[in-house]
Amino acid sequence: MTENWEERFGEERSRLNEIVLASAPLGIRRFFALDEQAYEAGALPAKTKDLLGLVASMVLRCNECISYHLIRCREAGVTREEFYDAFNVALVVGGSIVIPHLRFAAERLETLLEAR
């Protein structure tokens, strides 16, 4: 994994979102907005919501979602210990099928933490 994965991921995500939203009907645009708003601070802090998103992404086995939430969590100040605590919850909830995605998340996390 190269050190620039975070930048490449952000650029590709933005490019693809632009393609989708350029032709998207109202329902898709609303869902995208709802997704963004769901992670804003409310009764739960944004940091907690992104950790929840990370756990769900690992259990659902979506590496793109894992990457997104790793970046957001790091921006929110999540520590290595907090990340690994969340990884543990994902593993317990999802079982051994989560292990490949745990490996993926751990590798990506290390490059994020090294860049700090």
Long-range contacts (C-beta under 8 A, 24 or more apart in sequence): 1-107, 1-108, 1-111, 3-111, 3-114, 3-115, 5-67, 5-108, 5-111, 6-67, 6-71, 6-111, 6-112, 6-115, 9-64, 9-67, 9-68, 9-71, 10-71, 13-64, 13-68, 39-72, 45-76, 46-72, 46-76, 47-73, 47-76, 47-77, 47-78, 50-76, 50-78, 51-78, 51-82, 51-86, 54-83, 54-86, 54-90, 54-105, 55-86, 55-89, 55-90, 55-93, 57-101, 58-87, 58-90, 58-91, 58-94, 58-98, 58-101, 58-102, 58-105, 59-90, 59-93, 59-94, 59-98, 61-94, 61-97, 61-98, 61-100, 61-101, 63-101, 63-104, 66-101, 66-104, 66-105, 66-108, 67-108, 70-105, 70-108, 70-109, 70-112, 71-112, 74-109, 74-112, 74-113, 74-116, 80-109, 80-113, 83-109
